[in-house]
Amino acid sequence: MATSGRNGARPNRFLIWGGEGWVAGHLKALLEGQGKDVFATTVRMENREAVLAELERVKPTHVLNAAGCTGRPNVDWCEDNREATMRSNVIGTLNLTDCCFLKGIHCTVFATGCIYQYDDAHPWDGPGYLETDPANFSGSFYSETKAHVEEVMKNYNNCLILRLRMPVSDDLHPRNFVTKIAKYERVVDIPNSNTILTDLLPASILLAEHGELGIYNFTNPGAISHNEVLSLFRDIVRPSFMWKNFSLDEQAKVIKAGRSNCKLDTTKLTTKLGEYGYVVPKIHDAYRKCFERMKAAGVE
């Protein structure tokens, strides 16, 4: 049964953009499991007429924007396809948000926290970046587009912006951060904020249904290094797993675009979710539980 909308209005109806994507699939399954009224679409965000027609056809109360261009197999693709990246991540994202604004629809955007880089004021063992801190990472064109569009998008009063980082699912899907680094011959060992989808996606629905707005760092509290992640993966899921490390300078020789490394402050998120009785586990505990779920499901 669908839940009642805000102010006693019609029941909530969710429309997920990027309907064939990885995060979108998780959102759809989650909402269906909750008995919510949910639809998904693959309409291109930059096509204004098509977007407006889709909004009119479905008549959602909430749009969840899980679309966008991250590149295949990784963000290096965006370096050589800048126009396509801008068309999706900038023009398309703003167009969809604007169309939702015109129709009075709440729009949740699954954005990225990969817009920061550790600096003297924010070392890996120091304070994390706040939602109000200006972006300081320009090592990849992908991150540049995300940082610029957020600066504009945050001014819409119908928009909730959730900054994910290195998202992880309970399986070894190709888009899973763990799947990616487990396939690398060598990895850098730097602490980072991560998003465990099982913990955070239900929180995104909760925030959307309560009409929350603005920017939230959308990660589990704390930071965890690549070696810590892979050690837990080895200990719980794949005992035979081995890996090697290399430095940032060595990594730079084999990638086209730089990679963001940072810790995000989650005080705003955990405080808000606490108002609804929702607790997000700290990253080390969250990873352990994630890998235990993998093992229980027979993932190897």
C-alpha positions, -999 to 999 in steps of 0.1 A, spaced: 0 0 0 13 34 -9 20 59 18 1 92 22 17 122 7 27 153 26 -1 175 40 -27 148 34 -21 151 -4 -23 122 -28 -2 91 -21 35 93 -27 45 81 -62 82 76 -70 97 80 -105 133 68 -108 155 83 -135 182 62 -149 159 32 -147 184 6 -160 213 17 -138 228 -1 -109 217 23 -81 183 27 -98 177 -10 -97 184 -11 -60 161 18 -54 133 2 -73 136 -31 -55 137 -13 -22 106 7 -29 87 -22 -42 97 -42 -11 82 -13 10 50 -15 -10 55 19 -25 41 32 -59 72 32 -80 81 37 -117 114 38 -136 124 56 -168 153 58 -192 142 91 -208 173 112 -215 174 140 -189 186 166 -214 155 161 -236 132 187 -221 101 179 -240 104 142 -232 111 148 -196 81 170 -192 60 144 -210 72 117 -187 65 137 -156 30 144 -169 24 107 -178 35 93 -145 26 122 -123 51 114 -95 52 132 -61 90 123 -59 117 119 -86 148 100 -77 176 110 -101 201 81 -103 210 89 -138 242 105 -150 275 98 -168 303 81 -148 320 66 -178 328 30 -188 347 12 -174 356 42 -152 358 80 -151 388 81 -175 362 78 -203 349 112 -194 382 128 -202 378 120 -239 340 125 -241 335 158 -224 305 170 -244 286 138 -237 296 141 -200 284 177 -198 252 169 -216 243 143 -190 259 156 -158 253 193 -162 226 201 -188 205 169 -181 207 171 -143 197 208 -143 170 202 -168 153 174 -148 156 194 -116 140 224 -133 112 205 -148 104 190 -114 105 224 -99 80 237 -125 56 209 -117 60 210 -79 78 177 -76 104 169 -50 137 158 -67 164 137 -50 197 137 -69 222 110 -62 254 131 -66 290 125 -56 314 134 -28 343 129 -52 348 167 -54 374 170 -26 410 161 -20 429 158 13 448 191 21 465 206 51 432 216 67 417 182 60 442 154 64 430 118 63 431 116 101 416 150 107 381 166 102 361 156 72 347 180 46 314 197 54 286 202 29 294 239 29 331 235 20 339 245 -16 351 217 -39 389 216 -42 394 185 -65 398 192 -102 418 161 -111 391 146 -133 366 162 -157 339 140 -142 344 155 -108 346 190 -122 311 186 -138 297 173 -106 311 201 -85 299 229 -109 264 215 -113 260 211 -75 268 248 -70 238 257 -93 214 229 -83 216 237 -46 196 268 -52 164 249 -63 140 247 -34 126 213 -45 160 196 -45 177 171 -22 214 164 -31 230 132 -16 267 129 -21 277 92 -24 313 80 -24 326 46 -37 292 29 -33 292 -8 -22 264 -34 -26 260 -68 -10 270 -86 -41 300 -84 -65 282 -64 -92 307 -48 -116 298 -13 -103 305 -23 -67 336 -4 -54 348 -37 -38 345 -55 -71 366 -29 -89 395 -27 -65 395 -65 -60 402 -68 -98 431 -43 -98 466 -57 -98 476 -30 -73 458 -5 -52 467 26 -33 461 24 5 444 57 14 414 61 39 382 73 22 345 78 29 324 50 15 287 45 9 272 10 18 240 10 -2 221 -13 22 226 12 49 221 45 30 194 38 3 166 33 28 177 66 43 174 84 10 137 73 8 131 85 43 146 119 36 127 123 3 94 113 19 99 139 46 106 166 20 142 173 31 162 197 9 198 208 4 231 189 4 240 159 25 272 140 27 258 105 21 283 81 34 287 59 64 305 78 93 342 76 93 368 66 67 384 32 58 415 24 38 416 2 7 438 -23 26 413 -25 55 385 -31 30 404 -59 12 415 -74 44 379 -77 56 370 -91 22 397 -117 24 389 -127 60 352 -130 55 344 -137 18 375 -149 -1 403 -165 21 426 -170 -9 425 -133 -20 458 -114 -23 467 -79 -35 496 -55 -38 499 -18 -32 515 11 -51 519 48 -45 498 77 -58 527 86 -82 528 50 -95 490 50 -99 491 83 -118 511 66 -146 484 41 -154 452 63 -152 441 92 -174 421 111 -148 430 117 -111 410 101 -83 395 119 -54 406 108 -19 388 124 10 367 120 41 333 136 44 318 148 76 285 130 82 273 150 113 245 167 93 232 134 79 233 114 111 217 142 131 188 146 106 183 108 104 184 106 142 152 127 141 135 98 124 151 71 146 174 59 118 210 50 126 237 46 100 265 22 112 301 34 111 321 24 81 342 -4 96 311 -21 112 291 -15 80 317 -32 58 319 -62 82 282 -67 81 281 -62 43 307 -90 38 289 -112 63 257 -108 42 278 -116 11 291 -148 27 257 -158 39 244 -154 3 271 -177 -10 291 -149 -28 327 -158 -34 
